[in-house]
């Protein structure tokens, strides 16, 4: 079973993310240690809350550099919810600079008649990268669970791995660039589809272990 570091920076329900990874066949380790992130076989960056406190907490624990090292090294990396947003350069939610790993900004949903903000509940993914390893063995246009008022807007449209439609707005729901993957929804709360997505990530980690060992 691959060991996956789950980053602890006081910004999320780590327990539910870990339970999902365990069901998917991994051994999750909750940590805020830069050394542990360097040694881990893969990293999951969960997150619930606001943009500015998230990046402040990461930086105060000296976690920005090891996160960037891990992604640059080719290590499988999965961001979840706020853990997607803080990968970007900036957010309309706050004033702090993001990690800047993905070019683009985080924007707030426009208010319009008949839709609620935050966007909360089940929505259907439209897969922009249908061949991404993250989406293997999913049903067509799977349903997943969201809770958010902000969405990411990558500068490069090719970074989008999936979108959703909320009211008249079609926005990015996931990104994928090589070993870097991140989703706006909560796979650990998304029933069968979410568990399959986590299992697909674990499979990527295992496949890299085999290549590294050979």
Secondary structure, DSSP 8 states (H G I E B T S, - for coil): --EEEEE-SSSS-HHHHHHHHHHTT-EEEEE--HHHHHH-SEEEE---S-HHHHHHHHHHTT-HHHHHHHHHHT-EEEEETHHHHTTEEEETT-SS----SEEEEEEE----TT--SSEEEEEE-EESSTT-GGGTT--TT-EEEEEESEEEEESSGGGEEEEEEETTEEEEEEEEETTEEEESS-GGGSHHHHHHHHHHHHHHHHHHHHHHH-
